[in-house]
Amino acid sequence: MMILVAGPYRSGTNGDPAKMRANVDAMNRTALEVFRAGHLPVTGEALALPLIEHAGDEAFDEIFHPIARRLLSRCDAVLRIGGPSAGADEMVAQARDEGKHVFHSVTEIQ
């Protein structure tokens, strides 16, 4: 399966770049587990952040969540990790609306 790993990015960071990086690292560590379980993991951050870097921070709202929404539409499932995050919760809601699998742990994925 192609699985979107969704977790907090800016939530709870107060804009601290080190905390945002730690959130991305957590998603990437989980994505590695998903890969090693035989699936194709993806994160919206991997696609959105390079575009935002080129477009400028003012383009964050234009790019960040729209990329995740479009990406999830092409995925088979979402894996929700981490703490509170309105964006990650939105991905779970979209997955459910689209009839996709929703996982909360790599161990749930077969």
Order of alpha helices (4+ residues) and beta strands (2+ residues): beta-alpha-beta-alpha-alpha-beta-alpha-beta
